[in-house]
Amino acid sequence: MSERDIAGNLTAIQQKINQVAERAGRNPDDITLVAVSKTKPTADILEAIEAGQLHFGENRMQELESKMKETDMPDVVWHFIGNLQTNKIKYIADRVNWIHSVEKAKYLKEIDKRAGNANRVVTALIQVNISGEKQKGGCAPEDLAEILKAAQNYEHVQVRGLMGMAAFVEDPEQVRPEFKLLKELFDSHQQYNGGSVNLKHLSMGMTNDMEVAIQEGATMVRIGSAIFGERNYG
Ligand SMILES: *Cc1c(COP(=O)(O)O)cnc(C)c1O
């Protein structure tokens, strides 16, 4: 994969998704490729859009805010995947479509309020800490039920699934148990569906561990460096 051939990289990743899904007996159409454009210039996003990519992910709220404005295309679907800060949710709530990184009930309340002000509905995923590493975000598995219960009565934010980040390891086989854990939590928490909660999606898998994540049930993969090239930071 060459650093600068964004269209070619997108095609290669999509082919890989199709292949892995089919081998796992899954329908590739059930897996959404979210192109993670963090730290990369808006020109790269435009190039990817030109190549047919519609879903983009960013992990800093102000960076997402400015890229949403600079891109200004109604068909583009924006995903926030980084650490939330309550006082910054207002900057993205009038345009962001998905927020993958809700780890506390208080964020749902703020998203509901700000999306409501903008007359919109934002889709949220609850991030669960599946690697057990302190530096990774996400709620503890045992706190998930409580967050889902608190999520049921909102009008402007709807919870549609779970997100997890595996540990960074060289051999992705090592993190299979982490993805299995997220899938198990997803299955065992279906009982909390009701009102604005309906668990349908599993956001898991990045450049290094995408294949294992798809085998374990991912419906959204978040891919950055394999599309846009290596990052210097972020
Ligand atoms: C950066 C990032 C990604 C993409 O990582 P790559 O290894 O470049 O594919 C996915 N998810 C989250 C939450 C990220 O911060």
The ligand as an ORCA input file, in Angstrom:
! r2SCAN-3c Opt
* xyz 0 1
  C      -6.667      6.347     15.362
  C      -7.834      5.498     15.675
  C      -8.239      4.482     14.802
  C      -7.507      4.138     13.509
  O      -6.246      3.617     13.775
  P      -5.318      2.957     12.624
  O      -4.437      2.048     13.379
  O      -4.594      4.089     11.973
  O      -6.202      2.253     11.677
  C      -9.356      3.748     15.134
  N     -10.043      3.984     16.267
  C      -9.695      4.953     17.130
  C     -10.514      5.159     18.360
  C      -8.583      5.737     16.874
  O      -8.238      6.693     17.735
*
